[in-house]
């Protein structure tokens, strides 16, 4: 490799480029141009003729050098020459610049480079991800990564424009905050000036955006950085970006309309196609029909209610509060081994078992068919609309477990890749305020957070529970919250709700949850104090930008739309974080490390 002394000096006055690589077209023929970028490929044709494919973020241009030149893959060069048509028979229809080339090319090496650790093209998808992330600066040069990150920038721009058009004010909230219970672990930061105390990094700006409402901001938003110390997966990173918004004097429907318009603007800004009015589905219907509160509506295979079919059954396994089925078109071809695997999955997900039935010309092929009457078999095939060649899967149990297991089986057998089926957006509304009653304490467990307002129609039931006037605490599970989720292609994009701004309702919820006045003041005192100074009714929402961009880019993992993500284990191969810090830093912070566990 040449040393830096061997590379020609760059003229202080000459521009590095007059055009970008992907911009040149037939209209530029005859122009003398300069382009700069990375050598994507070098091909020798004879002793003194070379073709260099030069790449920048806009595309690739072929350059013809008719003298000796020493450049290699991923070197950074400037090439100056004359645009000319490609010779007959050499036009490349796959390239936007495929009709032209740069001839009479002079090459100036701007930076020599080591051989790249992997191909800078789509073949890199097969490379171990740790290697890609260790050399992320090389990985980012690939066309797909460039496209994903520029798409992300367009999404952010569309969001900001839409929010400003709706009268929102962008406000930045602190990154160093007090630790508050929000459902996930905090990342904490020790304070040097106040030894023994800690800041937390925000899981969300929830408290601060509500304070903005008390402060009369009226409509707040920010594209916020949030951090949660929870296990990573395909749609989750330690740190993520979300569109965060709050509206004063706003009802649930107003929030859905406003946020719906911003998400539609972002999607249309990328796809060029309007979303239209976003359909709403209740939490109960989503669970009952799709087996999930984040329903993927791109495919059928809906849950079918068949409890009534077996109302008089003699088959003990079907003597259950809820029996549901899914029909798998063409599923009768599944092998017995695959059916056994599905049965084991169902048990792992909480079912007592899984009943499968192959629909054949002469009836149902199933280990349990002999226990069913002809009337039951006929009614089942009619209710599920099953035809020859289909497979029926049935689960009998409590309603919530039945729907949960069949919902997972539905996704296992039918979910298409994220890039297929278009962009299907749904609002899920009318969640329960409480998800269960704790068997030990007898107290309700909140489905979202303790600051979400219930439906006005259910307020009396909530207050009766707080006053201890209910015969059955499970009646509280009927209380609906004014919360809502936004779901795209089976991914939960975000959630929000109408906040409690009335102190009597907030006190009732705290009482139900067993949160004492002292605990409430300790954890939420600054918010509760602010609400006492005149809080308007308010509601808000937040959705994940990483997830939205991943869906629009057709990526199954949000790491592909983040410039510098962490691995599945939470490590950063590029910088080597997390890593130890020195003893002097620990001393300054007043910290001591425990000996490693064995």
N, C-alpha and C positions, 0 to 999 in steps of 0.2 A: 504494500500500500504506500503511495507517495506520502512524503511528509508535507506538513503545511507549507514549508518553504518551497516545495516543488509546484504548488498550485499558483496559477497566474493571479496577479493582483487585480482587484475589481476597480474599475474606474470610479472615482468619486462622483463623477457627474452623470455617468450613464445609468439609466434606470435598469433595475433587475429584470423588469418585464414590461412590455407594452400591452400584452394580452395574457389571459390565463389559458392554460393548456386546452381546456374543453370548450373554449369560445370560438375557435377558428372554424370558418366555413368557406364554402365556394366563393362567397362575396369578398373574401380577403385575398383571393388569388392575385399575385403580383406585388403584394405589400411586403416590405421588409419588417420583420417582427422580432421581438425577443420574448422568450418564455423561460420560466424557471420552475424547478420542481425536483422530484425524485426520479431516478432512473428505474422504471418498472421492468424494462427488459432491454437487452442489447443483443443484436443478431449480426453475425458476420456474413458478408456476401462477397467473397473474393478477398484479395490481398489488401486492398485499400478502400473497401466499401463497408460501411456499417449502418445498421438501422437502430435507432434508439427510440424506444417508447418512453416519453416523458409524462409524468403524472403529477397533477396537483389535485386539490379537492374538487375541481370542476370537471375533471376527466383526463383523457390521454390524447396526446398528439404524436404522430410518427415523425421522426426527424431523420434525414439522410445525410450521413457524414462521408465525404469522399476522400478522406485522408486518415492517417493513423490517429486513433484516439484511445486513451486508456481510462475508461469509466466502467463501473460495475454496479450491480444491483444495489439500489437504495442510496447511491451517491447523490449528493445535491449539486445540481449543475444549472448553469444558464446557457441557453442555446439561442443563437441569433442566426437568422436566415430569411429566405424568401418563400412565401406560401405559394404552392403550385398544386395543380391537380395530380392525383395519383395516376400512375400509368394505367391504361386500359386493362381490365381484368384483375386489378389489385384493390379495387374499392372494398372497404370493410363496412358492410351495412349494419354491423352490430355496434359501431362507434358513431357517436354524434359528429365526430371530426373525420369520419371514415372516407370522405371524398377528397381530402386534401392531405398534404404533408409539408414539412418545412425542408426545403432543399438548400444546397450551398451552406450547410450548417456549420457554424463555428461554436465550439464547446468550451465553456469556461467552468472549471471545477470550483464550486463554492465550498464544498465540504465533502471530504472522503468519508467512507463509512465502513464499519465492520460488516461482514455478511449477516443478514437478518436471522434471528433465531427461528423464524418460521416464515412460510410464504405470505407475502402481503397481498393476499386475495382471499377468496372464499374457502380455499383449502385450509385456511387457518381455523375454521370452525371445528375441524377434527383434531386440532392440537389441544393438549392438556390445558385446561383453563388456567391453572396456576402459572404455567409458562407464559400464556398470553397476558395475564395480569402483572407478572413480574416485569414484562417488557411492554406495558400498556401504551407507552409513547409510540411504539411501532404498530401495535394493534390498532390504534386510533387512525392510522393512515388508510386502513382498508375502506373500500367504498361503502360497505354496509354500516360500519361504525360512523363514518362521516355523515351518512344519510340519517341515521338514528339521532345523532346529537343535533343536527340542523333541524330535524323535525321537532325535537324537543324545544328548540329555540322558537320555532314558529308557534308551537302550542302555548308557550309562555307569553309570547307577544299577543296572540289572539285573546288569551285570558285577560291580560292587562287592559287591552282595548275594550273588551266587553264589560269588564268591571267598572272602568271609568265612564263608559257610556251609561251605565246604570246608576251613576252618582256615588260610587264607592271611593273612599279615601284610603290610599296605601299608607299603612303605619307599620313600622318595624318594632317588634316587641323584644324584650331582653332574652339573651341566651344563657345568662347566669341567673337562676331563679331559686326560690325555696322549693324544697322537695315536698310534693303533695301526692297522695295516693290516687293514681289514675289508671290502675289496672295492669301496668307493666312495670318492670324494674327501671329505676332511674340510673342514668350515668351521673356520678357525683364528682365534684371538683373540690379539693381541699382548699381552704382559704389560708394564705400565708399570713395575712394581717390579723386574722382572728383564729389562732390555733385551736384545733379541736372542733371547728365548725366547717360546714360544707355547703357549697352551692349544688344545685342539680341542673343538668341540661334539660331543656323543655321537651316533654313528650308531645306537647301541643301548646299553642298560646291560649288555651281555653279561658283561664282566669283573666288574662290581660284583655282579651277581646270583650269580655263581659264588662270589665272596668271602663273600656272605651264607650260602651253604651251608657253607663252611668255618667260618663263625662260628656255626653251630648254629641259624640262623633256622628251618630245616626247610622252611617253605613261604613263599616271598616272592612279592609281586606289586606292580605299580604300573601306572597308566595313564600311560605315559611319553611325554615329548616327545622326538623324535629328529630329527636333521638330517643330510642327505646332499647333497653338492654334485654332483648328477647331473642329466642332462637331464630336463626336466619333460614329462609327458604326461598323458593323461586320468586315469590311476590313480596318479599320482605327483606329489608336491610336495616342495620343499626341506625343509620341516618338516612332520612328521606325528605323529599320536598312535597308540600301540599298547598293547595289553594285553600286559604282559611278566610272565612267571611262571617260577619255578624250584622244583623239588621235590627234597628230599634222600631218599635210600633209595627211589628210585622207578624202576620199569622203564618201557620205552616204552609198554606197554599201559596202565599206570596214568596216565601223562600224557595219553594219548589219551582215556581215560575222563573224567578230571577236566576237561580243557580242553573236551572235547566237551559236557560238562554246562553249562559257562559260556556257550559259544556258543549252545547250545540255549535257555538261559534268556534271553539277549539277544534272540534271534530271536522267541521266544514272547512276550516282553514287548512287542514291537512289533506282531507279526502276530496274536497271540492263538492261534496254532496251534503245537502241539509239533512238534519236528523228528523225534523218535524216534531210534533208534540210527543213528549215522552209519556208512555203509558204507565199507569200505576197499578200495583198489585198489593193486596194486603199481605201481611206477614203470614196469617193463617192460610190463605190460599196458596202462597208460595210454598209453604211447607207441605200442604196437602196435595198439591199438584206436581211439584218438582222435587220434594224431599229436601229442600234447602232454602235458607233465607237469602241466598245469593243465586237465584235461579239462572241457569244457562238456557235461554229460550231459543237457541239456534237449531235445536233438534227436538223431535217429539219424544217418544218413549215415556209418556206421562204416567204418573202413578194413578192407578185405577182402584176405586173403592169397591171392594167385593165382600165386605163384612156381611151384608144382607144375604148374599148367595149361600152362606154357610150358617144361617141363623138356626137351623134345626139339625146341624151336622152331627154325626156320630163319631167323627174323627177328632180325637182329643186335642191334637196339636192345633186345630182350628177353633177351639173353644177359647177365644180371646176377645178383648174389647175392640181390637182393630185388626182387620185383615186387608192388605193391599197387594196389588200385583202390578208388574210392568210387563209389557209385551215387547220382545226383542225380535224385530222382523228378520227372518232368515236364520234365527238363532238355533233352530233345531240341528244345525250342522255342527254345533259345538261338541267337542269330544267329552267323554265322561270324565277324563282327567281335568279338563277345563272347568266343567261343572263342579267337580270336587273342590277345585281351587276357589271358585266363587262362593261355595258353601263355607269354606274355612274363613274367607274374608268376611262374610256376613257375621259369623260367630265372633270374629275378632272385633268387629264394629259394635257388638252388643246384642245381636240376635240370638235366640235360643236355637235357631236352625233356619234353613232355607229350603223351600219346596220348589223343585223345578219340574216342568212339564213340557215335553216336546209335542207339538201339534202335528199329528200324522193323518193320513187319509182315513185310517180306520179308528181314529180316536186319539186319546192322550197316552203318550209313553212316559210313565213316571212311576217311581217307587211307591207313591202314595195313591195311585189311581184306583187300586183295589178297595181303598177305604172310602171312596166317594161314590155317591149315587149317580145314576144317569142324569137325574134332574139337576144335580149340582154341576156336573161336567158340562151339560148343555148350557146352563145359565152362565157358567164361568166363561166359556168360549164366546157366548153372545155378548156378555158385558165387556169383555176385553177386546172384542172384534178380532179375535185370533183366527188366522187362516193356516192352512197346511204349510209347514216349513218354519213356522214361528216357534219361539220359545217363551214360556210363561215362567216368571219368577215370583213367588209369593212369600210374604213374611207375616206372621201373626204375633201380635204383642200389644203393649200399650201404644197408643197412636203416635206419640213422639218418637219412640224407638223404631216402630215400623217404618215411618216416613224417613227417618234418618238413614237407616240401613239401605232401603230401596233407593233413596236419593244418591247414595254413594255408588251403588251398583249401576244406576242409570249413567252416572258419569264414567264409570269404569268401562262400560260397554258401548256408550254412544257419543261421548264428548268429542267433537271435531277439534283439530288443531286451532289455536287461537287466531290464525290468519284466515280461517275459512268461515263462511256463513255471514259475512258482513259485520257491522258494528250494531249490536242489539242492546239498547239502553232501556232500563226499567227503574222506576222508583218503587221501593218496597216500603209500605207505610203500615201504621197501626200495630207496631210491635207491642208485646206485653211490657208493662213497666217493670215487672219482676219475672225472672226466669224460673225460679223454683223456691220452695220453702226448705230451709236448712233443717235436716232431720234432727240435728243436735240442739240447736238454739231455738228452733221453731220460728225463726225470723225469715222474712223474704230476702232474696238475693237480687240486687238490681240488675236488669238486663244491660243497661248502659252505664249511667253514672247517677249519683244522687241529686243531680241538679236539673233533671229533665221533667217537664210538666206533664201531668196526666191529662187525658181527655176530660173536658169539662163534665161530660155525662157520667164519668166514673169518679169524680171528685168526692162525692158523698161516701162511696164505698171505701175510698182511701182514708178519709177522715174517720170513718167508723172503725177501720182496722187500727188506726193510731190510738183511738180511744179505748181499744180492747173490747169493742161491742160486737165482734163477729164470732159466731159459733164455730165456724171452720176457717182457720187462717188461710186455707187454700183458696178461699174466695178472692183473696188479693191477687191471685194469678189472672183474674178476669180484668184487672185494671189495665187499660191501654195507655201507652205513652204517646206523647206527641213527638216521637222520634221517627227518623226516616233514613233509609240507606239508598245510595245510588249504585246500581249494579250494571256492569257491561260484560257481556259474554261470559257470565258466570264468575267474574271477579268482583268482589266488593270494592268499589272505587272510593267510597267515602260514606260518612254518616253525619247526622246532625240532629237538632231537635229544638223545640221551643223550651226556653229556660224557665225555671221557677223564679219569679220576681216577687212573690208574696211571701212574707216571713212566716205566716201561719201554715202555709202549705209546706214550706221548707222544713219547718219544725216538725210537722206530721211525718214527713219522709224520714228525717233523722231519727225520730222516735221509733218508727217501724224497724229501722235498720239497727237499732241499738246504739246509735251514736249519741253520746252524752253531750251536754252543752259544753263541757270542758274540752272534750275531744274535737268537737266542731270548731271551737274557737282556735284550738291549737293548729288544726290542719287547714282550716278555711277562713280564719278570723278576718284577714284583710278583705276578702270578698264579701263576707257577711256584713262587715262594718260598712263597706261601700254601698251595699244594697239598702241599708238603713237611711241613706242620704238621698233617696228618691231615685229608684231604678225604673226605667220605662219597661214595659213588656218588650221582650227581645227574643230573637231566635237566630240560629246560625247553622253553618255547615262547613265541612272540610272534605276535600277529596285528594287522593294521591296522584301527583303528576307523573311519578315514575311508572305507576301502573297504567295510567292513561296512555302514555307514550308507547309503552311496551305493546299494548293492545293494538294501537294504530300502526305500529311498525311490524306487527305480526310476530313478536318475540314472546317466547314462553317464559323467559326469565328477565327480570328487571335489570339485572347486571348488564345486559346488552344495550341499555339506553342510559347508563350512568357512566360518566367519563372515568371515574376512578372508584370502582366499587370494592367491597370486601368479598372474600371468598365465603363459601358456605360455613366455614368454621369461624368467620369473623376476623380473619387475618388479612393484612395488606402485604402481598408479596413484593410490591414495588418498593415500599419504604421500610419494610420489616416491622411494622407496628402490628399489635402492641408489643412493647419491649420494656425492659427494666429502666429505671432511672437511677442516677447516682446517689451515693450516701449523702452528699452535700445537699442535694435537692430534698431528700427525705428529711434531713435535719432542719432545713429551712421551713419546711411545711409542718414540722412537729410530728412526723409519722414514723412508725416502726413496723417492719414486716414480720409476720409470723413465720416460724420455720416451715419449710415445705412439708406437706403431709406425705406420709409413706403409704 
